[in-house]
Amino acid sequence: MVFMENEKIVEKVAEYLSIAPHISEFSPDIQYQRANQLALELAVWLDSDLYVELGQVVGFPSATHNPGTFIILVRKRYGNQTELSDSKIIVHAPGIGKKNHKPGAS
């Protein structure tokens, strides 16, 4: 059986979460192609429960299902959990210096 290193899985999750939630009908095709490639790779390598949760995070984000909460799940699963909480995950967005931005909010 072939396994992908945890570090590589986490990198792909981070890249996917930086692209997929921000795709719109006006996004260039290359952005859709990269998001689809990452989604398919993650379908192969992520545990099923994490992959399903990732779909929730991207498709139906909420206070309990957002990039911050997902990153904490990934940290726990792949052995890098510290005292970091989802409210402490750094997320950049336009106007972030002008308002209090929370993970998963657009």
FENSUL-V490611 format. One record per run of one state. SS is the DSSP state (helix for helix, strand for strand, loop for the rest). FROM is the first residue (numbers start at 1). TO is the last residue. If there is no record, write none. Layout:
SS_FROM_TO ; SS_FROM_TO
This chain:
loop_1_5 ; helix_6_22 ; loop_23_28 ; helix_29_45 ; loop_46_47 ; helix_48_59 ; loop_60_66 ; helix_67_77 ; loop_78_85 ; helix_86_88 ; loop_89_106
